[in-house]
Amino acid sequence: MITTLTDTTASAIDKQMITMRETFGENTIGRVLTLIIVATGEIEEPLEAAVAASHEHPARVIVVDADPEAETSGLDAEIRVGRHAGAGEIVILHARGDVLWSLDTLVMALLLPDAPIVTWWPEHAPSSPVHDVLGSMSQRRITDSAACADPLGTLKRLRRGYASGDSDFAWARLTRWRGLVASAYEVPPISTPTEVQVSGSEGNPSVALMAGWLEHALGVPASVLPPADSDIDFRGVHSVRLVREDGTIELTRVDDDSIVMKLPGDDTGQHVTMPRRTLSELITEELRRLDPDEVYGEVLASTYSSIGDASTFASGKPEPRDVVLADAEAVAAAAAAAAAQQLAEALEERPLAHLVLTGGTVGTLTAAALPEALRAAGVDAARLHLWWGDERFVEPDSADRNEVAVRESLLVPLQRDAGLPARNIHVMPSPADGMSLDDAAAWYGQQLDQMGGDEPFRTRGQAFFDVLMLGMGPDGHIASLFPQHPGQRRVSASATGVTDSPKPPSQRISLTWPVLNSARHVQLLVAGAEKAGAVADAHGRIDPWGVPASAVRGLASTTWYLDEASARTEG
Ligand SMILES: O=C1O[C@H](COP(=O)(O)O)[C@@H](O)[C@H](O)[C@H]1O
């Protein structure tokens, strides 16, 4: 039985499910878990797999089909029970616009009480599943890097954002391979291989993980080679070779259903049935074990042990340019006019535009110049969203707050005179919101992830913010990312709590490198001779650890708005 609800709510969905269950005489007692599937449009294939898995793991399946691009807001739902839902029950949520803001509350209202929660992203893996708004409520988080646009890039991002409880189908596809390799290896006399080779399709994450696993387990470097027979479509791993003193162990996939295993001294080899695994087999296996797969985490970490270089987020983008003006007021006026123009252009292309504000002396002056600049550029403020690059974690009305510094000059006039909705002003939390610093940062990061989708924050090809304004301290810090400060190492979440800030107040919230590097246009707003040294340093190579201001770039442009004093280099 399938029922459709249009423009509905969580409580209406819940009521309808109870009615349908009563009609069918079913109860939820037999359901062992809630499976959340996050998809965009392509829901039938994962749904079919989940229905198949439900025979072994009766589940409530909640499919979240989110459309952040929709111009209207609303929620439609489809409820499937009985033969359309296998041994489970299915709720499909088609969420648009503002509804995405309350996705967590919406899904929470539909969870099975006291049952484990698993979230599965069949495509578009978030970089840090545990920080995703739905991932954060789940014990188990399943991605499929092979189904993403850039599989190896995705795997690296997942490594950055890994938390215990994450798993990926590129790893699950190796379970049988790993079993066979281990049993072949254990045939006596056991000796450490001198050479390890994995061949498979280029850019395939299972191939990378197989090589990583062998290196991790055997302590021998594994080389990755293309498949010997390039005419055959070898998805994933084609062969594994362990060269030992007594001969070579070789396992080679010969077709979709089998592999040939050769042991030292056996040139013919034996056929072993090992069919490629279907999506339903993969999800069924994942649901079988809800405890964390720590080996996956270890292999992921050792495969990409050197991923930590924040400079990768800024590299490959257009070189910055300088605009030098007489003084701080002129800098603020020019930057505000340019930002207004860029926002107007953004609104010609998209329904909403996103501006990130900054604290600091010139940032505050620029914000004060914005209402007039936006009016002159014809920007519809009702379609603007305002964010902050950083905030001091102090009481909400403290003069130390970056938001307080622009309240009267920007926020009040834009709301009063230009129709900026209060809900579009995304103020960072303060201690009065009742959260710890870390929870407040995580909360803000989730607001961003929810609004922007996770993908734009981690890739070089897309942007979420239209204009990002940044002040810079004399030490070269931007937002609250300070030179040589451990706070800037956190890149898995969108926002981070910073303690022991070298500049008071000591507790702050800051956007992180990948998010700061997700803007179309970046403006650095600087004035004062005391900043000339940092300006010169930041114009050198990209060096996030030493000179944070060097490591943020926009996809379309990065402009340094400087007064003459800060632009002056000695000699
Ligand atoms: O503490 C901060 O400082 C920087 C730079 O401020 P400035 O007064 O030297 O211009 C600012 O960009 C940041 O938002 C703020 O929190």
The ligand as an SDF file (V2000), in Angstrom:
LIG
                    3D

 16 16  0  0  0  0  0  0  0  0999 V2000
   39.7660   39.0130   16.1110 O   0  0  0  0  0  0  0  0  0  0  0  0
   39.5400   39.2800   14.9680 C   0  0  0  0  0  0  0  0  0  0  0  0
   40.4830   39.9340   14.2310 O   0  0  0  0  0  0  0  0  0  0  0  0
   40.4820   39.9650   12.8130 C   0  0  0  0  0  0  0  0  0  0  0  0
   41.2470   41.2090   12.3630 C   0  0  0  0  0  0  0  0  0  0  0  0
   40.7810   42.3230   13.0630 O   0  0  0  0  0  0  0  0  0  0  0  0
   41.3900   43.7810   12.9000 P   0  0  0  0  0  0  0  0  0  0  0  0
   40.7390   44.6030   13.9660 O   0  0  0  0  0  0  0  0  0  0  0  0
   42.8760   43.6600   13.0820 O   0  0  0  0  0  0  0  0  0  0  0  0
   41.0210   44.2420   11.5320 O   0  0  0  0  0  0  0  0  0  0  0  0
   39.0850   39.8740   12.2800 C   0  0  0  0  0  0  0  0  0  0  0  0
   39.1150   39.6690   10.9040 O   0  0  0  0  0  0  0  0  0  0  0  0
   38.3070   38.7530   12.9470 C   0  0  0  0  0  0  0  0  0  0  0  0
   37.0130   38.6280   12.4270 O   0  0  0  0  0  0  0  0  0  0  0  0
   38.2060   39.0500   14.4020 C   0  0  0  0  0  0  0  0  0  0  0  0
   37.4700   38.0940   15.1290 O   0  0  0  0  0  0  0  0  0  0  0  0
  1  2  2  0
  2  3  1  0
  2 15  1  0
  3  4  1  0
  4  5  1  0
  4 11  1  0
  5  6  1  0
  6  7  1  0
  7  8  2  0
  7  9  1  0
  7 10  1  0
 11 12  1  0
 11 13  1  0
 13 14  1  0
 13 15  1  0
 15 16  1  0
M  END
$$$$
